Structure formats: C-alpha cells, structure tokens
Amino acid sequence: MSPRKTRIKDIARMAGVSIGTVDRVIHNRGEVAEKTKKKILQILKETNYSPNVLAQVLKSKKSYHIVSLLPEPTEANSFWKKHPIGMERAIDELDPFPLALTQVTFDLQSEEDFQNKTATVINLKPDGVILAPIFKSESIAFCKHLSKDKIPYVFIDGFIENTDFLAYIGENIFQSGRVAGQLLDMVTDEKKDILVVNIARNIQNVHHLNNRTLGFLSFFENTAVNKGKKINITISDPSSKTIRTDMDKVIEENPGIGSIFISGSKSYLIALYLEEIGLKSINLIGYDLLDLNVKYLKLGITRFLIGQRPEEQSYKGIKKLFEYLSLNKIPDKIEYLPVDIVTSENVDFFL
C-alpha cells in the first residue's frame, strides 16, 4: 500500500501553526512571520508536499469553453461520427469541473464553408479549440487568428507545420502511407502496376491526403520488391457516375494494375466499383472503419484497412486542452497513435 499523501493539516500539526498559516505560505499571500515561514517551507521540502491542484481548480469555479471545428458527419463519411463520442466521454469524465464544449462542423467538400465556420468559432470566444485542419491554406489563416487572440488549439487527424499549435494527436500521416505501401508490396506481384486514388475536390489543398500519398510512394523508391508503374489519379467528384467514368478509363489504359491504394476514407466507393464490374483479383487498401469499408473488407474485396482511432484522438485532445487551461500543463507537442492494420480476420476486435 502506498503511503498516505501529506495534507495541509499534517503540515500545520508538524509546524505547530494553523491550517490558514500554512495555506498563506503555500500560496504566498498574507503576512507570516519570517521564522514561521522558514519552518513551514522546510517541512514542505522534507515531506515532498505537493498541493492537490485539481481540487484547487474545482474550488476556483473558473469555467472554460472549448470549441471543436470538425467535418460534418454524413452517411457517406461516417468517420467523423466517432470524434464527438471521444470528446463527450472526456467532458463526462471531467464533469466536476466547469468545462463546456461547443461543436461546430463544416462541409468536408467546401473550403468556403470552412472559412465561414472559423468566423463562427471566433465569435464564440473560446478558451481553447480542437481543430481538424483539412484545408491547408484556410487552416493556416485560422491558426494565425487563434494565435493572435492567444487561444490555444489542438490538431487532430493531421497537423500543419510552422503553426503555433499546442498539441497534435493522431497518426504519423507520412509513415502510415509507408505502412500501406509495405502491405501492398507484400501482396502485389513484382511486375504488376499499383494505382493510387485520391478522392478530393481540390487535392492540392487537402494536406493529409497528399502526405499519405507521398509516404506511400516513398516506400517504393528503395526497398520495395514491386517494380511496376505507380499510377496516380484524383477523382474530384465522389458520385458513382464519376467514379465509374474515371476508373473505367484508368483500368482500360493500364490493364496491368494489381493493387489500388486509396489515400482517404472512401475506399468503399472503389470496392463497390470493383464489385460491380466483377474485378475482384485486385488488392485494395484504404483508411478508416466506416461501416461500408468494413462491409467490403469482410466480403474480401478490400484487403486491408488502416484505422486511425478517431475517438481516442478527440478524447485526448479535450484532456490536453483542459490540463493546459486549468493546470498550465504543457503537453507533448506531438502524440502519434499506433497505426492499426485491420483485416477481415481481426476487424471485429476494432468495432
């Protein structure tokens, strides 16, 4: 059994003074005789006394308001349904403390909507912000505004270098792309080609998809066995008609494709296409445990999924902001979460 924590009343008893006197010395307020002060400080040092900071925070009754700015969850992209669960779990655990959360969402396909919602966040006058910086240039502008107003912010799902963020919780995006590359290298014939598919309206401004693709392609520069072509396409419209048109064209022009890497969470769109044309021999790898992605993983059309632990990202983001705001605790700048490699055999353990 660990020894009992030294309390203020224990210090007061050892020093032969009142609890109030000890409290004044600890918090350096009020008049205390120099001899008495030295005696109390010596006892504090000998007993390694540390105050119950959380109790002090609770007693102070200072309230904090955190605002999240994340993509709007949709049926087509249910990945973002997971993040509110993590944030709400953190808020529930911090229930004794005066901490409020406001969730603001934006259209994942619209930079303009993101910009409008950043103004909404600023108008809410938050004490801290949780941010998914999907659109790079707009996120940089928003971060500059937050820094100017001295509002700490935590990144999830990706981070932008050269910004003054408090912390990032999530995958190592570049490295997760390399993991995907290694997986496909193991299951792709040496001479077969590999197709990289980005599904985004403005891929140049969606930094996490770009970084994953760079990581994926970097794996094949030196150590890979596969020597086939690496074909890269961007599909700007996720509609079934556009998917069909673009995929028909690239497969017709490149009949040697043996595997496909989808840089984002919509691998189910490509899996559905392969199912419809009856082409199930191609290895497919994508991201995130969306219901439809899991469906095609279990059907064997998708070979691998890479999980990002969205609930854990947002849960830890709230905790880090709270500790910084209330305890002035500086978190580790970057906390990478494990890269989960999910197959049809282990997927149920992740659900």
QUICORVEN-V197387 format. One record per residue. RES is the residue in one letter. SS is DSSP state (A for helix, B for strand, O for the rest). PHI is phi in degrees with one decimal (* if undefined). BURIAL is 1 if it has 24 or more other C-alpha atoms within 12 Angstrom, else 0. Layout:
BEGIN
res=RES ss=SS phi=PHI burial=BURIAL
res=RES ss=SS phi=PHI burial=BURIAL
END
This chain:
BEGIN
res=M ss=O phi=* burial=0
res=S ss=O phi=-71.6 burial=0
res=P ss=O phi=-65.2 burial=0
res=R ss=O phi=-68.0 burial=0
res=K ss=O phi=-66.9 burial=0
res=T ss=O phi=-67.3 burial=0
res=R ss=O phi=-108.2 burial=0
res=I ss=A phi=-58.8 burial=1
res=K ss=A phi=-67.2 burial=0
res=D ss=A phi=-68.9 burial=0
res=I ss=A phi=-62.3 burial=1
res=A ss=A phi=-61.8 burial=1
res=R ss=A phi=-64.3 burial=0
res=M ss=A phi=-66.5 burial=0
res=A ss=A phi=-89.1 burial=1
res=G ss=O phi=70.1 burial=0
res=V ss=O phi=-130.9 burial=1
res=S ss=O phi=-81.3 burial=0
res=I ss=A phi=-61.2 burial=0
res=G ss=A phi=-60.3 burial=0
res=T ss=A phi=-64.7 burial=1
res=V ss=A phi=-61.6 burial=1
res=D ss=A phi=-60.8 burial=1
res=R ss=A phi=-66.3 burial=0
res=V ss=A phi=-69.8 burial=1
res=I ss=A phi=-59.7 burial=1
res=H ss=O phi=-99.8 burial=0
res=N ss=O phi=53.8 burial=0
res=R ss=O phi=-136.6 burial=0
res=G ss=O phi=81.3 burial=0
res=E ss=O phi=-90.6 burial=0
res=V ss=O phi=-136.1 burial=0
res=A ss=O phi=-54.7 burial=0
res=E ss=A phi=-59.9 burial=0
res=K ss=A phi=-63.2 burial=0
res=T ss=A phi=-65.4 burial=0
res=K ss=A phi=-61.3 burial=1
res=K ss=A phi=-62.0 burial=0
res=K ss=A phi=-63.6 burial=0
res=I ss=A phi=-65.6 burial=1
res=L ss=A phi=-61.7 burial=1
res=Q ss=A phi=-65.3 burial=0
res=I ss=A phi=-65.8 burial=1
res=L ss=A phi=-59.5 burial=1
res=K ss=A phi=-68.1 burial=0
res=E ss=A phi=-66.1 burial=0
res=T ss=O phi=-94.2 burial=0
res=N ss=O phi=53.0 burial=0
res=Y ss=O phi=-66.1 burial=0
res=S ss=O phi=-130.8 burial=0
res=P ss=O phi=-68.2 burial=0
res=N ss=O phi=-79.2 burial=0
res=V ss=A phi=-64.6 burial=0
res=L ss=A phi=-62.0 burial=0
res=A ss=A phi=-64.8 burial=0
res=Q ss=A phi=-65.0 burial=0
res=V ss=A phi=-62.8 burial=1
res=L ss=A phi=-62.2 burial=0
res=K ss=A phi=-69.0 burial=0
res=S ss=A phi=-69.2 burial=0
res=K ss=O phi=60.9 burial=0
res=K ss=O phi=-74.5 burial=0
res=S ss=O phi=-97.5 burial=0
res=Y ss=B phi=-128.3 burial=1
res=H ss=B phi=-121.4 burial=1
res=I ss=B phi=-104.3 burial=1
res=V ss=B phi=-120.4 burial=1
res=S ss=B phi=-103.3 burial=1
res=L ss=B phi=-126.9 burial=1
res=L ss=B phi=-131.8 burial=1
res=P ss=B phi=-61.8 burial=1
res=E ss=O phi=-70.4 burial=1
res=P ss=O phi=-67.6 burial=0
res=T ss=O phi=-135.4 burial=0
res=E ss=O phi=-63.2 burial=0
res=A ss=O phi=-75.6 burial=0
res=N ss=O phi=-141.8 burial=1
res=S ss=A phi=-76.3 burial=1
res=F ss=A phi=-51.3 burial=1
res=W ss=A phi=-81.1 burial=1
res=K ss=A phi=-75.2 burial=1
res=K ss=A phi=-77.6 burial=1
res=H ss=A phi=-62.6 burial=1
res=P ss=A phi=-59.6 burial=1
res=I ss=A phi=-62.0 burial=0
res=G ss=A phi=-65.7 burial=1
res=M ss=A phi=-65.1 burial=1
res=E ss=A phi=-67.3 burial=1
res=R ss=A phi=-64.8 burial=0
res=A ss=A phi=-64.4 burial=1
res=I ss=A phi=-62.8 burial=1
res=D ss=A phi=-61.7 burial=0
res=E ss=A phi=-67.6 burial=0
res=L ss=O phi=-95.9 burial=1
res=D ss=O phi=-51.4 burial=0
res=P ss=O phi=-63.0 burial=0
res=F ss=O phi=-96.2 burial=1
res=P ss=O phi=-75.5 burial=1
res=L ss=B phi=-129.5 burial=1
res=A ss=B phi=-116.1 burial=1
res=L ss=B phi=-125.3 burial=1
res=T ss=B phi=-117.6 burial=1
res=Q ss=B phi=-104.1 burial=1
res=V ss=B phi=-113.3 burial=1
res=T ss=B phi=-122.3 burial=1
res=F ss=B phi=-134.2 burial=1
res=D ss=O phi=-72.6 burial=0
res=L ss=O phi=-63.0 burial=1
res=Q ss=O phi=-101.8 burial=1
res=S ss=O phi=-135.0 burial=0
res=E ss=A phi=-63.7 burial=1
res=E ss=A phi=-62.6 burial=0
res=D ss=A phi=-65.5 burial=0
res=F ss=A phi=-58.9 burial=1
res=Q ss=A phi=-59.8 burial=1
res=N ss=A phi=-61.5 burial=0
res=K ss=A phi=-73.6 burial=1
res=T ss=A phi=-64.3 burial=1
res=A ss=A phi=-65.3 burial=1
res=T ss=A phi=-60.2 burial=0
res=V ss=A phi=-61.3 burial=1
res=I ss=A phi=-59.3 burial=1
res=N ss=A phi=-66.1 burial=0
res=L ss=O phi=-76.5 burial=0
res=K ss=O phi=51.2 burial=0
res=P ss=O phi=-73.3 burial=1
res=D ss=O phi=-85.8 burial=1
res=G ss=B phi=-160.0 burial=1
res=V ss=B phi=-133.0 burial=1
res=I ss=B phi=-103.9 burial=1
res=L ss=B phi=-134.9 burial=1
res=A ss=O phi=-101.0 burial=1
res=P ss=O phi=-83.1 burial=1
res=I ss=O phi=-61.6 burial=1
res=F ss=B phi=-96.2 burial=1
res=K ss=A phi=-63.4 burial=1
res=S ss=A phi=-65.1 burial=0
res=E ss=A phi=-68.2 burial=1
res=S ss=A phi=-68.0 burial=1
res=I ss=A phi=-61.7 burial=1
res=A ss=A phi=-62.8 burial=0
res=F ss=A phi=-65.1 burial=1
res=C ss=A phi=-63.3 burial=1
res=K ss=A phi=-62.5 burial=0
res=H ss=A phi=-65.7 burial=1
res=L ss=A phi=-61.7 burial=1
res=S ss=A phi=-63.9 burial=0
res=K ss=A phi=-61.6 burial=0
res=D ss=O phi=-87.0 burial=0
res=K ss=O phi=58.4 burial=0
res=I ss=O phi=-103.3 burial=1
res=P ss=B phi=-68.2 burial=1
res=Y ss=B phi=-139.6 burial=1
res=V ss=B phi=-117.2 burial=1
res=F ss=B phi=-89.1 burial=1
res=I ss=B phi=-131.6 burial=1
res=D ss=O phi=71.1 burial=1
res=G ss=O phi=158.8 burial=1
res=F ss=O phi=-134.4 burial=1
res=I ss=O phi=-110.9 burial=1
res=E ss=O phi=-65.7 burial=0
res=N ss=O phi=64.1 burial=0
res=T ss=O phi=-120.3 burial=1
res=D ss=O phi=-92.0 burial=1
res=F ss=O phi=-75.4 burial=1
res=L ss=O phi=-73.9 burial=1
res=A ss=B phi=-161.4 burial=1
res=Y ss=B phi=-129.9 burial=1
res=I ss=B phi=-125.5 burial=1
res=G ss=B phi=161.7 burial=1
res=E ss=O phi=-74.6 burial=1
res=N ss=O phi=-81.0 burial=1
res=I ss=A phi=-60.1 burial=1
res=F ss=A phi=-61.0 burial=1
res=Q ss=A phi=-67.9 burial=1
res=S ss=A phi=-65.6 burial=1
res=G ss=A phi=-63.9 burial=1
res=R ss=A phi=-66.1 burial=1
res=V ss=A phi=-60.6 burial=1
res=A ss=A phi=-59.9 burial=1
res=G ss=A phi=-62.2 burial=1
res=Q ss=A phi=-63.9 burial=1
res=L ss=A phi=-61.7 burial=1
res=L ss=A phi=-68.7 burial=1
res=D ss=A phi=-62.2 burial=1
res=M ss=A phi=-72.2 burial=0
res=V ss=A phi=-112.3 burial=1
res=T ss=O phi=-105.6 burial=1
res=D ss=O phi=-56.0 burial=0
res=E ss=O phi=-53.9 burial=0
res=K ss=O phi=-99.0 burial=0
res=K ss=O phi=-76.0 burial=1
res=D ss=B phi=-86.5 burial=1
res=I ss=B phi=-123.4 burial=1
res=L ss=B phi=-100.7 burial=1
res=V ss=B phi=-104.7 burial=1
res=V ss=B phi=-117.5 burial=1
res=N ss=B phi=-106.4 burial=1
res=I ss=B phi=-110.8 burial=1
res=A ss=O phi=-164.1 burial=1
res=R ss=O phi=-70.7 burial=0
res=N ss=O phi=-131.6 burial=0
res=I ss=A phi=-60.8 burial=1
res=Q ss=A phi=-65.6 burial=0
res=N ss=A phi=-101.6 burial=0
res=V ss=B phi=-105.7 burial=1
res=H ss=A phi=-66.2 burial=1
res=H ss=A phi=-70.0 burial=1
res=L ss=A phi=-68.7 burial=1
res=N ss=A phi=-61.8 burial=1
res=N ss=A phi=-67.5 burial=1
res=R ss=A phi=-62.4 burial=1
res=T ss=A phi=-62.8 burial=1
res=L ss=A phi=-61.1 burial=1
res=G ss=A phi=-63.4 burial=1
res=F ss=A phi=-58.4 burial=1
res=L ss=A phi=-67.5 burial=1
res=S ss=A phi=-63.8 burial=0
res=F ss=A phi=-62.1 burial=1
res=F ss=O phi=-88.1 burial=1
res=E ss=O phi=-74.8 burial=0
res=N ss=O phi=-130.7 burial=0
res=T ss=O phi=-94.5 burial=0
res=A ss=O phi=-72.3 burial=1
res=V ss=O phi=-81.7 burial=0
res=N ss=O phi=-65.4 burial=1
res=K ss=O phi=-119.5 burial=0
res=G ss=O phi=-72.1 burial=1
res=K ss=O phi=-67.2 burial=1
res=K ss=B phi=-111.2 burial=1
res=I ss=B phi=-102.7 burial=1
res=N ss=B phi=-120.5 burial=1
res=I ss=B phi=-129.6 burial=1
res=T ss=B phi=-119.3 burial=1
res=I ss=B phi=-105.3 burial=1
res=S ss=O phi=-82.1 burial=0
res=D ss=O phi=-123.0 burial=0
res=P ss=O phi=-79.5 burial=1
res=S ss=O phi=-67.7 burial=0
res=S ss=A phi=-61.6 burial=0
res=K ss=A phi=-65.3 burial=0
res=T ss=A phi=-67.3 burial=0
res=I ss=A phi=-56.3 burial=1
res=R ss=A phi=-61.3 burial=1
res=T ss=A phi=-62.7 burial=0
res=D ss=A phi=-68.4 burial=1
res=M ss=A phi=-72.2 burial=1
res=D ss=A phi=-56.5 burial=0
res=K ss=A phi=-64.2 burial=0
res=V ss=A phi=-70.7 burial=1
res=I ss=A phi=-73.6 burial=1
res=E ss=A phi=-64.7 burial=0
res=E ss=A phi=-77.8 burial=0
res=N ss=O phi=-133.2 burial=0
res=P ss=O phi=-69.2 burial=0
res=G ss=O phi=-91.9 burial=1
res=I ss=B phi=-69.0 burial=1
res=G ss=B phi=-109.4 burial=1
res=S ss=B phi=-148.4 burial=1
res=I ss=B phi=-131.4 burial=1
res=F ss=B phi=-108.9 burial=1
res=I ss=B phi=-104.1 burial=1
res=S ss=O phi=-75.9 burial=1
res=G ss=O phi=-119.6 burial=1
res=S ss=O phi=-92.6 burial=1
res=K ss=O phi=-100.1 burial=1
res=S ss=A phi=-63.1 burial=1
res=Y ss=A phi=-61.9 burial=1
res=L ss=A phi=-66.7 burial=1
res=I ss=A phi=-75.3 burial=1
res=A ss=A phi=-63.1 burial=1
res=L ss=A phi=-61.3 burial=1
res=Y ss=A phi=-60.9 burial=1
res=L ss=A phi=-62.8 burial=1
res=E ss=A phi=-64.2 burial=0
res=E ss=A phi=-66.5 burial=0
res=I ss=A phi=-92.7 burial=0
res=G ss=O phi=73.0 burial=0
res=L ss=O phi=-104.6 burial=1
res=K ss=O phi=-106.0 burial=1
res=S ss=O phi=-85.2 burial=0
res=I ss=O phi=-83.7 burial=1
res=N ss=B phi=-77.9 burial=1
res=L ss=B phi=-125.4 burial=1
res=I ss=B phi=-135.1 burial=1
res=G ss=B phi=-147.7 burial=1
res=Y ss=B phi=-121.3 burial=1
res=D ss=O phi=81.1 burial=1
res=L ss=O phi=-91.2 burial=1
res=L ss=O phi=-67.1 burial=1
res=D ss=A phi=-55.8 burial=1
res=L ss=A phi=-69.9 burial=1
res=N ss=A phi=-63.7 burial=1
res=V ss=A phi=-64.7 burial=1
res=K ss=A phi=-55.2 burial=1
res=Y ss=A phi=-75.9 burial=1
res=L ss=A phi=-66.4 burial=1
res=K ss=A phi=-68.6 burial=1
res=L ss=A phi=-75.7 burial=0
res=G ss=O phi=88.2 burial=1
res=I ss=O phi=-77.4 burial=1
res=T ss=O phi=-92.2 burial=1
res=R ss=O phi=-86.5 burial=1
res=F ss=B phi=-140.4 burial=1
res=L ss=B phi=-123.5 burial=1
res=I ss=B phi=-111.9 burial=1
res=G ss=B phi=-93.4 burial=1
res=Q ss=O phi=-115.3 burial=1
res=R ss=O phi=54.4 burial=1
res=P ss=A phi=-61.3 burial=1
res=E ss=A phi=-63.6 burial=1
res=E ss=A phi=-68.2 burial=1
res=Q ss=A phi=-56.6 burial=1
res=S ss=A phi=-72.0 burial=1
res=Y ss=A phi=-60.4 burial=1
res=K ss=A phi=-68.9 burial=1
res=G ss=A phi=-61.2 burial=1
res=I ss=A phi=-62.4 burial=1
res=K ss=A phi=-61.5 burial=1
res=K ss=A phi=-66.7 burial=1
res=L ss=A phi=-64.6 burial=1
res=F ss=A phi=-61.1 burial=1
res=E ss=A phi=-64.6 burial=1
res=Y ss=A phi=-70.2 burial=1
res=L ss=A phi=-68.2 burial=1
res=S ss=A phi=-93.4 burial=1
res=L ss=A phi=-113.3 burial=0
res=N ss=O phi=57.5 burial=0
res=K ss=O phi=-89.4 burial=0
res=I ss=O phi=-82.0 burial=0
res=P ss=O phi=-80.3 burial=1
res=D ss=O phi=-59.2 burial=0
res=K ss=O phi=-60.8 burial=0
res=I ss=B phi=-130.3 burial=1
res=E ss=B phi=-122.6 burial=1
res=Y ss=B phi=-79.0 burial=1
res=L ss=O phi=-93.5 burial=1
res=P ss=O phi=-60.3 burial=0
res=V ss=O phi=-87.6 burial=1
res=D ss=B phi=-88.5 burial=1
res=I ss=B phi=-96.8 burial=1
res=V ss=B phi=-113.9 burial=1
res=T ss=O phi=-123.9 burial=1
res=S ss=O phi=-64.2 burial=1
res=E ss=O phi=-81.9 burial=0
res=N ss=O phi=-117.0 burial=0
res=V ss=A phi=-59.4 burial=1
res=D ss=A phi=-65.2 burial=0
res=F ss=A phi=-72.3 burial=0
res=F ss=A phi=-96.8 burial=0
res=L ss=O phi=-95.1 burial=0
END
